[in-house]
Amino acid sequence: MKPGVLDSLIDQIGKDRVHTDPDTLDERRFDYWVVAHLRDWRGEELARPGVVVRPRSVADVQAIVRIANESKTPLVPFGLGSGVCGGIQPDPSVILVDLGAMNRVREIDETNLLASFDAGTNGLEAEEAVAARGLTIGHWPQSIAISSVGGWISTRAAGQFSTAYGNIEDIVYSIEAVLPDGDLVQLGKAPRAAAGPDLRHLLLGAEGTMGIVTGATLKLRRQPEERAFSAWYTPTLAAGFEAQRAIVQADWLPPVMRQYDASEVGRNFRDVTADTAGDRGLLLMVHEGPAGRVAAEIEAVGDLVRREGLEPAPPEVGPHWMERRNHVPSWRQLFEGHLVADTIEVSAPWTRILPLYEEAVASLREREDVVVASAHSSHVYRTGINLYFTFVARHDDPNDMETAYLDCWRRVMEATTRHGGGVAHHHGAGRLRKPYLVHDLGENGIALLRRIKNAVDPHGLMNPGNLIPDASVT
Ligand SMILES: Cc1cc2nc3c(=O)[nH]c(=O)nc-3n(C[C@H](O)[C@H](O)[C@H](O)COP(=O)(O)OP(=O)(O)OC[C@H]3O[C@@H](n4cnc5c(N)ncnc54)[C@H](O)[C@@H]3O)c2cc1C
């Protein structure tokens, strides 16, 4: 840390908000990325930030950013640390800005259906605050209880109910952020605008590289009057995709629509399907809406899926998923069992999704150490669909786990690219996907991203090393 920086932080933010004790620094060394946890578990010494600062207000954040700017000190924003792509990897030169203490629900506007939050507000607490008024944000990432509103924006998150309610970019109304020079911007002020480029997108998915999100206003909806489930066995994945395409292209929008391959049915739904599934896949849906619409949707969707050869699955499937859907795995428990695992989410147009799935799973299975290679889809669009791969590799030597992990990632990224898919559906890029971004953006897109970054953050102080590739990758 450069001389004088700590004193300036203490002077302007307060001694009780500026932490240099080893325990606090240790806690903020990394996010949820498997590789960081693996290295830590192996006993590698991972770098700590120079200081952890916990602002309480927008003015605090501005003061921190100005101190960083004057002293040319790098800054790493930290929401709740559930990011899974290595977006947080500070070193001793860094001020880590922990937004967890900025956690106020600022306002709930029941007429315009808007709610404003500090960026560090825990996702579940945000949802519970509006639920108490009969409203919902409708954004349910599996990590809702361990992620923040600012983190959702910064990673372009997607929730489990996205097929009807949209991803975070559809739910955000306005974003308040402190730019790398300390200026405050408020982007978005009306239901829609044709007032130049939508600058909210500079922050959406920026993963801390363009500024610090300090607050956001999210769009709300009234809680649905009814909720019901339906579930169908799919004879093949191809038939399941066709059924899903028929449903969304007919404009039916069950908020949750998830298709599991046979391997995942065996692992995740054994309790409720063991006697009936055989080697079939599963399509489960959650239907929500005003009284009347839900029943009509279930009937119409049933007609569509039967035409593709799907057959009814046990009614317990939906409630079974609903109850267990937010189970969070412990990487360390897996490491102790000599296993390394991860999930990889990608997306592709309808015409390309099946070959993408087949090649990615076949490529993972070429590795003798891979004991699980499977996928489900969980976010559906008129134009295509996502896939969420799971892989598990087994190794007795912890050093081999990281090599296996990175090779599994490479295989899925390459299969995705070869079939014209997008390499990141909703977890962001971080350090893990940075080398693959060129496949989505192209060389000129990467150059444009760098130009924007240089203009917004000319001294390169915001989360250096994250997201933005320094050199082209082929
Ligand atoms: C078990 C599990 C399940 C998950 N399920 C989902 C899911 O269903 N859908 C989904 O989209 N994601 C999911 N994720 C990934 C993760 O929860 C999301 O990426 C989440 O949005 C990150 O929020 P966070 O507050 O934890 O951010 P962090 O991990 O703290 O930060 C993520 C990145 O954003 C930056 N950042 C954070 N806050 C700010 C801010 N206020 N201003 C500027 N930059 C900031 C950080 O520097 C970092 O680069 C899951 C993760 C886990 C561990």
The ligand as a Gaussian input file, in Angstrom:
#p B3LYP/6-31G(d) Opt

LIG

0 1
 C      -24.012000     -21.830000      -5.279000
 C      -24.054000     -20.705000      -6.259000
 C      -25.139000     -20.557000      -7.082000
 C      -25.200000     -19.521000      -8.011000
 N      -26.321000     -19.376000      -8.766000
 C      -26.406000     -18.349000      -9.637000
 C      -27.579000     -18.160000     -10.414000
 O      -28.565000     -18.892000     -10.307000
 N      -27.601000     -17.124000     -11.284000
 C      -26.528000     -16.277000     -11.416000
 O      -26.610000     -15.348000     -12.218000
 N      -25.418000     -16.433000     -10.690000
 C      -25.319000     -17.436000      -9.801000
 N      -24.184000     -17.593000      -9.058000
 C      -23.049000     -16.675000      -9.230000
 C      -23.079000     -15.449000      -8.292000
 O      -23.926000     -15.664000      -7.193000
 C      -23.505000     -14.218000      -9.071000
 O      -22.500000     -13.930000     -10.010000
 C      -23.795000     -12.984000      -8.212000
 O      -24.433000     -12.038000      -9.014000
 C      -22.561000     -12.360000      -7.588000
 O      -22.983000     -11.420000      -6.602000
 P      -22.049000     -11.064000      -5.366000
 O      -22.691000      -9.964000      -4.608000
 O      -21.714000     -12.265000      -4.579000
 O      -20.776000     -10.514000      -6.137000
 P      -19.231000     -10.727000      -5.849000
 O      -18.859000     -12.149000      -5.966000
 O      -18.867000     -10.027000      -4.596000
 O      -18.595000      -9.918000      -7.076000
 C      -18.748000     -10.364000      -8.395000
 C      -18.015000      -9.405000      -9.351000
 O      -18.699000      -8.151000      -9.384000
 C      -17.899000      -7.100000      -8.838000
 N      -18.795000      -6.339000      -7.957000
 C      -19.535000      -6.813000      -6.917000
 N      -20.278000      -5.809000      -6.390000
 C      -19.995000      -4.695000      -7.118000
 C      -20.429000      -3.349000      -7.072000
 N      -21.321000      -2.937000      -6.163000
 N      -19.938000      -2.477000      -7.974000
 C      -19.040000      -2.867000      -8.911000
 N      -18.571000      -4.136000      -8.998000
 C      -19.060000      -5.033000      -8.115000
 C      -16.735000      -7.776000      -8.132000
 O      -15.568000      -6.985000      -8.195000
 C      -16.590000      -9.080000      -8.910000
 O      -15.822000      -8.857000     -10.056000
 C      -24.107000     -18.622000      -8.119000
 C      -23.011000     -18.760000      -7.273000
 C      -22.970000     -19.787000      -6.350000
 C      -21.787000     -19.904000      -5.444000

